[in-house]
Amino acid sequence: MKRYSVIILLIYAAFCRINAQEVKVTATFDSTRIFIGDQTNFIVTIDKPVNYILSIPVFKDSLQKILKS
């Protein structure tokens, strides 16, 4: 019986199409040269399916606390 269930599972896996969520994240700077003290833009682009719900965590900046005190 175990042998038949393995064969059935393999046949099912061979003909069943599995769709994974395809999420592509790219991150770039707006400049190729960054000098000390320069301000740059950091661009994050996310390509995802329309019906996919994405939650992005908000991280606090530890540098901001040091500069304020």
C-alpha angles and dihedrals in degrees: 000000000000090000092054093049091053091050091049090048092051092049091049091049091049095054101031116093113218117203118203125195108261111209119169121192123188128180125195141166120233093233137049092212123050118184124198109279095015121132117231137178119242110206122200117190122192122193112192140150115277096244095045115108112216125191119196118199119230113231120200117230112239091197091063091062092051094050094049096054 
